Amino acid sequence: MSCKVPFVEYGKSYLQIKREVLPEINRVLSKGKLILQEDVEKFEKKLASYCATKYAVGLNSGTDALVLALKALGIGKGDEVITTGYTFWATVESIINVGAKPVLCDIGEDLLIDISSIAGKITNKTKAIIPVHIGGARCNMEEIMKIAKKNNLKVIEDSAQGLGTGKPLGDIQTYSFYPAKVLGCYGDGGAITTNDEELYNKIILLRNHGGKPHPVLAGHNSRLDNLQAAILNIKIKHLNKMIKRRREIAKIYNKELGFNTKSITFQEYNYRTDDRDGLYNFLKENGIETIKGDYGFPLKVPKECQTANDSILRLPIWTTLSDKQIKYVCKKINEYKGR
């Protein structure tokens, strides 16, 4: 059965801005300026302005953004980093990949890190906290920063799903521009923002083999390419409009389902149900594509994180979907609930 309501519509989104995108792709390819050129610099300035930070650095993925942020802060072997147990594996994977130990906190009803559990996880090995803005909802950064300041800890905001959720307060913020994100490119892409000039300069070196022509440290090959930057320069102009549409869709869901998913940008619409697998299969049979909210990874997670893994269904909230399609999703969910 053909999908009546796809989870994402990449092609349809492209067609909406095709007239803007094609000339830019042609310009970049015709000039042959592909790596760390003016389009990247232009996007970095736009991103920093949008996020109200002094600096931004374009990188090749949100995962590398986390790794480079940790390295720039000097975090490595023997250190501990506190984060949430309900997040995409990349958050925890990045901590492990720099040689540090991830320490997992539980979550609240909002799926965000349980701030009351952070203090009890701090040891003399703790060097940083990574709060994750899951689904476009914002962690209580004001309280997290108080804890960090009191304990002399660094804070990396994992904003892979949090672009547009509010003024950054941590030492570094990391972003992903994977195609499914609110602001997505046509391949992989990522970035960091910061107000710290020293951290900014370190990440500039780290992303490009430690500096060229003569490396001053062991770096990475983690550059946002110029073609993706040119595309992002177009799409960032539409970002607020895209967020507005996601909020409109979420409002329909909340009303029709009698549910209340809270978010700011609605990178995801997370729907809790006691029969997640049954509902998933029923919606699939009726042409509705959803994603199970399972962030499971090969580490034991706290209780509420596991409960979320087993009960969350991510509903379609792509900006090109019509009200009619969204109401069809609601109709089928309510039909299943009423069985």
C-alpha positions as CSV (number, residue, x, y, z in Angstrom):
1,M,0.0,0.0,0.0
2,S,1.4,3.4,-1.0
3,C,2.1,5.7,1.9
4,K,-0.6,8.3,2.3
5,V,1.3,10.2,5.0
6,P,5.1,9.9,4.7
7,F,7.3,10.8,7.7
8,V,9.3,13.2,5.6
9,E,9.0,14.6,2.1
10,Y,12.4,15.5,0.9
11,G,11.5,15.8,-2.7
12,K,8.5,18.0,-2.1
13,S,10.5,20.3,0.1
14,Y,13.1,20.6,-2.6
15,L,10.6,21.5,-5.2
16,Q,9.3,24.4,-3.0
17,I,12.7,26.1,-3.2
18,K,14.1,24.6,-6.4
19,R,14.2,28.0,-8.2
20,E,16.4,29.4,-5.4
21,V,18.6,26.3,-5.0
22,L,19.5,25.3,-8.6
23,P,21.2,28.6,-9.5
24,E,23.3,28.4,-6.3
25,I,24.4,24.8,-7.0
26,N,25.3,25.8,-10.5
27,R,27.3,28.9,-9.3
28,V,29.3,26.8,-6.8
29,L,30.1,24.0,-9.2
30,S,30.9,26.3,-12.1
31,K,33.4,28.3,-10.0
32,G,34.9,25.1,-8.6
33,K,35.1,26.5,-5.1
34,L,34.1,23.5,-3.0
35,I,36.0,23.5,0.3
36,L,36.0,26.2,3.0
37,Q,35.0,29.0,0.6
38,E,32.9,32.1,1.0
39,D,29.6,30.3,1.2
40,V,30.8,28.5,4.4
41,E,31.9,31.9,5.9
42,K,28.6,33.4,5.0
43,F,26.6,30.6,6.6
44,E,28.7,30.7,9.7
45,K,27.9,34.4,10.1
46,K,24.2,33.8,9.5
47,L,24.1,30.9,12.0
48,A,25.9,32.9,14.7
49,S,23.5,35.8,14.2
50,Y,20.5,33.5,14.3
51,C,21.8,31.9,17.5
52,A,22.9,35.2,19.1
53,T,26.5,34.0,19.5
54,K,29.8,35.6,18.5
55,Y,31.1,32.6,16.6
56,A,30.0,29.6,14.5
57,V,32.1,26.9,12.8
58,G,30.7,24.8,10.0
59,L,31.5,21.1,10.3
60,N,30.7,17.9,8.5
61,S,28.2,16.5,11.0
62,G,26.5,17.0,14.4
63,T,28.4,14.0,15.7
64,D,31.8,15.6,14.8
65,A,30.5,18.8,16.4
66,L,30.2,16.9,19.7
67,V,33.6,15.3,19.4
68,L,35.4,18.5,18.5
69,A,33.6,20.4,21.3
70,L,34.8,17.8,23.8
71,K,38.3,17.9,22.5
72,A,38.4,21.7,22.5
73,L,37.5,21.6,26.1
74,G,40.3,19.2,26.8
75,I,38.1,16.3,27.8
76,G,39.5,12.9,27.4
77,K,40.7,9.7,29.1
78,G,39.8,9.4,32.8
79,D,37.2,12.2,32.6
80,E,33.5,11.8,33.2
81,V,30.7,13.6,31.3
82,I,27.1,13.7,32.5
83,T,24.3,13.5,29.9
84,T,20.9,12.1,29.4
85,G,20.1,8.4,28.8
86,Y,17.4,9.4,26.3
87,T,19.2,10.7,23.3
88,F,20.5,9.6,19.9
89,W,23.5,7.3,20.3
90,A,25.9,10.0,18.9
91,T,25.8,12.0,22.1
92,V,27.1,9.1,24.2
93,E,29.3,7.7,21.4
94,S,31.1,11.1,21.1
95,I,32.0,10.9,24.9
96,I,33.3,7.4,24.5
97,N,35.3,8.3,21.3
98,V,37.3,10.9,23.2
99,G,38.2,8.4,25.9
100,A,35.8,9.8,28.5
101,K,33.1,8.0,30.5
102,P,29.4,8.8,29.9
103,V,27.4,9.1,33.1
104,L,23.7,8.9,32.3
105,C,20.9,10.8,34.1
106,D,17.2,9.9,33.9
107,I,14.6,12.1,32.3
108,G,11.3,13.8,33.3
109,E,7.9,13.7,31.6
110,D,9.1,16.2,29.1
111,L,11.8,13.7,27.9
112,L,14.6,16.1,29.0
113,I,17.4,15.5,31.4
114,D,16.1,15.4,35.0
115,I,18.0,18.3,36.5
116,S,17.4,17.1,40.1
117,S,19.5,14.0,39.3
118,I,22.6,15.8,38.0
119,A,24.1,16.8,41.4
120,G,24.2,13.2,42.6
121,K,26.2,12.2,39.5
122,I,29.0,14.6,40.0
123,T,32.4,13.2,41.1
124,N,35.9,14.6,41.2
125,K,36.3,13.1,37.7
126,T,33.3,15.0,36.2
127,K,34.4,17.6,33.7
128,A,31.2,18.5,31.8
129,I,27.5,18.3,31.3
130,I,25.8,17.7,27.9
131,P,22.1,18.5,28.1
132,V,20.2,17.5,25.0
133,H,17.3,19.5,23.6
134,I,15.3,16.5,22.5
135,G,12.6,17.0,19.9
136,G,12.9,20.8,19.8
137,A,12.2,21.2,23.5
138,R,14.6,23.3,25.6
139,C,16.3,22.0,28.7
140,N,16.2,24.3,31.7
141,M,19.6,25.8,30.9
142,E,19.4,28.4,33.6
143,E,19.3,25.8,36.3
144,I,21.9,23.6,34.6
145,M,24.3,26.5,34.3
146,K,23.9,27.2,38.1
147,I,24.9,23.6,38.8
148,A,27.8,23.8,36.3
149,K,29.1,27.1,37.8
150,K,28.9,25.8,41.3
151,N,30.9,22.7,40.4
152,N,33.3,24.3,37.9
153,L,32.0,22.2,35.0
154,K,31.8,22.9,31.3
155,V,28.5,22.7,29.4
156,I,28.0,21.5,25.9
157,E,24.4,22.0,24.6
158,D,23.5,19.1,22.2
159,S,21.3,21.1,19.9
160,A,21.1,18.6,17.1
161,Q,17.3,18.8,17.6
162,G,17.4,22.2,19.3
163,L,18.1,24.9,16.7
164,G,15.8,27.8,17.4
165,T,14.8,26.7,21.0
166,G,16.3,29.8,22.7
167,K,19.4,31.8,23.6
168,P,22.4,29.5,24.1
169,L,23.9,29.6,27.6
170,G,26.5,26.8,27.6
171,D,30.2,27.0,26.7
172,I,29.5,25.4,23.3
173,Q,26.4,24.4,21.3
174,T,26.5,21.7,18.7
175,Y,24.1,21.4,15.7
176,S,23.2,18.8,13.0
177,F,22.0,19.7,9.5
178,Y,21.1,16.1,8.6
179,P,18.3,16.3,6.0
180,A,15.5,15.4,8.4
181,K,16.4,18.3,10.8
182,V,14.3,21.5,10.9
183,L,17.2,23.1,9.1
184,G,18.7,20.3,7.0
185,C,21.0,20.3,4.0
186,Y,21.2,17.7,1.2
187,G,23.7,15.5,2.8
188,D,25.6,15.6,6.1
189,G,26.5,18.8,7.9
190,G,26.9,20.2,11.3
191,A,28.2,23.2,13.3
192,I,29.2,24.6,16.7
193,T,28.4,28.0,18.1
194,T,30.2,29.7,21.0
195,N,31.0,33.0,22.6
196,D,34.4,31.9,23.6
197,E,37.1,33.1,21.2
198,E,39.7,30.5,22.4
199,L,37.3,27.6,21.9
200,Y,36.4,29.0,18.5
201,N,40.0,29.1,17.4
202,K,40.7,25.6,18.6
203,I,37.7,24.2,16.7
204,I,38.8,26.0,13.6
205,L,42.1,24.1,13.8
206,L,40.5,20.8,14.8
207,R,38.1,20.7,11.8
208,N,40.9,21.0,9.3
209,H,43.7,18.6,10.2
210,G,45.0,20.8,13.1
211,G,45.7,23.8,10.9
212,K,47.2,24.3,7.4
213,P,49.8,24.4,6.0
214,H,51.5,23.4,9.2
215,P,49.4,21.5,11.8
216,V,49.8,22.6,15.4
217,L,47.7,19.7,16.9
218,A,46.2,16.4,15.8
219,G,42.9,17.4,14.1
220,H,40.2,15.9,12.0
221,N,38.8,16.2,8.5
222,S,35.5,17.7,9.5
223,R,34.6,20.6,7.1
224,L,31.2,21.7,6.0
225,D,31.5,21.7,2.3
226,N,30.8,24.8,0.3
227,L,27.9,23.3,-1.7
228,Q,26.0,22.3,1.4
229,A,26.7,25.8,2.9
230,A,25.3,27.5,-0.2
231,I,22.1,25.4,0.2
232,L,21.9,26.1,4.0
233,N,22.2,29.8,3.2
234,I,19.0,29.6,1.3
235,K,17.2,27.3,3.7
236,I,18.0,29.4,6.8
237,K,16.0,32.2,5.3
238,H,12.9,30.0,5.5
239,L,13.7,28.6,9.0
240,N,11.3,30.6,11.0
241,K,8.5,29.8,8.5
242,M,9.3,26.1,8.8
243,I,9.2,26.2,12.6
244,K,5.9,28.1,12.4
245,R,4.4,25.3,10.2
246,R,5.6,22.6,12.6
247,R,3.9,24.5,15.5
248,E,0.7,24.6,13.5
249,I,0.8,20.8,12.9
250,A,1.5,20.2,16.6
251,K,-1.5,22.3,17.5
252,I,-3.7,20.1,15.4
253,Y,-2.3,16.9,17.0
254,N,-2.7,18.3,20.5
255,K,-6.3,19.3,19.8
256,E,-7.4,16.2,17.9
257,L,-5.6,13.6,20.1
258,G,-6.3,15.3,23.5
259,F,-2.5,15.1,24.0
260,N,0.0,17.8,24.9
261,T,3.5,17.4,23.5
262,K,5.4,20.5,24.6
263,S,8.2,21.8,22.4
264,I,9.5,25.0,20.9
265,T,10.4,24.1,17.3
266,F,8.8,20.6,17.2
267,Q,11.7,18.9,15.5
268,E,9.7,15.9,16.5
269,Y,6.1,15.3,17.7
270,N,6.5,12.6,20.4
271,Y,3.3,10.7,21.2
272,R,3.2,8.4,24.2
273,T,1.1,5.2,24.1
274,D,1.0,2.0,26.2
275,D,0.7,0.0,23.0
276,R,3.3,1.6,20.8
277,D,4.1,-1.4,18.6
278,G,0.4,-2.1,18.0
279,L,-0.3,1.5,17.0
280,Y,2.8,1.6,14.9
281,N,1.7,-1.4,12.9
282,F,-1.9,-0.2,12.6
283,L,-0.8,3.2,11.2
284,K,1.6,1.5,8.8
285,E,-1.3,-0.6,7.5
286,N,-3.2,2.6,6.9
287,G,-0.5,4.3,5.0
288,I,0.9,6.4,7.8
289,E,4.7,6.3,8.3
290,T,5.8,6.8,11.9
291,I,9.1,6.1,13.8
292,K,9.4,4.3,17.1
293,G,11.0,6.6,19.6
294,D,13.7,4.1,20.6
295,Y,17.1,5.6,21.3
296,G,18.3,2.3,22.7
297,F,22.0,1.8,22.7
298,P,24.5,-0.8,24.1
299,L,24.5,0.7,27.6
300,K,22.0,0.3,30.4
301,V,19.8,3.4,30.7
302,P,17.8,4.7,33.7
303,K,14.2,3.7,34.3
304,E,12.3,6.6,32.7
305,C,14.6,6.6,29.7
306,Q,13.7,2.9,29.1
307,T,10.0,3.7,29.5
308,A,10.3,6.4,26.9
309,N,12.1,4.1,24.6
310,D,9.3,1.6,24.8
311,S,6.3,4.0,24.6
312,I,7.2,6.9,22.3
313,L,5.9,7.1,18.7
314,R,7.1,10.0,16.5
315,L,4.3,11.2,14.4
316,P,4.8,12.9,11.0
317,I,5.3,16.7,11.4
318,W,7.1,17.5,8.1
319,T,6.3,21.0,6.9
320,T,5.0,20.1,3.5
321,L,2.2,17.8,5.0
322,S,-1.3,19.2,4.7
323,D,-3.8,19.7,7.5
324,K,-5.9,17.0,5.8
325,Q,-3.0,14.5,6.1
326,I,-2.5,15.4,9.7
327,K,-6.2,15.0,10.6
328,Y,-6.1,11.7,8.8
329,V,-3.3,10.6,11.2
330,C,-5.4,11.8,14.2
331,K,-8.5,10.0,12.9
332,K,-6.7,6.7,12.7
333,I,-5.0,7.1,16.1
334,N,-8.4,7.8,17.7
335,E,-9.9,4.9,15.8
336,Y,-7.2,2.6,17.2
337,K,-7.7,4.0,20.7
338,G,-11.4,3.4,20.5
339,R,-11.1,-0.3,19.7
